[in-house]
Amino acid sequence: MDYGANYHLTADSDNTACPSPYRGTKEIIIGNGKTLPITHSMSSFVLANYFSLDNILYFHSIYYKILFIDAFTKQNKMFMEFFRDAFVVKDIPAK
């Protein structure tokens, strides 16, 4: 999970919906300064049949799935509580 990310990232195309080839020129810069080419993008994805994700970018060479927390919580109308060794996802109560 990353609060400062701009996109969700994955190398697992089996769990994505309607991947399409990425035609842009942008690359992702990772923490060590290296760049990764974007090969595909997805517009929506359902995680555990409950949460939806938009703006997912696919990379052949990324080792981790990265979840953009700010976008994830806003899109799914929920919030997260973080603890030393765990986190909890909670719905925002309706008014």
Sequence and secondary structure as in RCSB ss.txt:
>XXXX:A:sequence
MDYGANYHLTADSDNTACPSPYRGTKEIIIGNGKTLPITHSMSSFVLANYFSLDNILYFHSIYYKILFIDAFTKQ
NKMFMEFFRDAFVVKDIPAK
>XXXX:A:secstr
 BSS SSEEES GGG BS EE  S  EEE TTS EEE  EEESBEEETTTEEE SEEE SS  S B BHHHHHHH
TTEEEEE SS EEEEE    
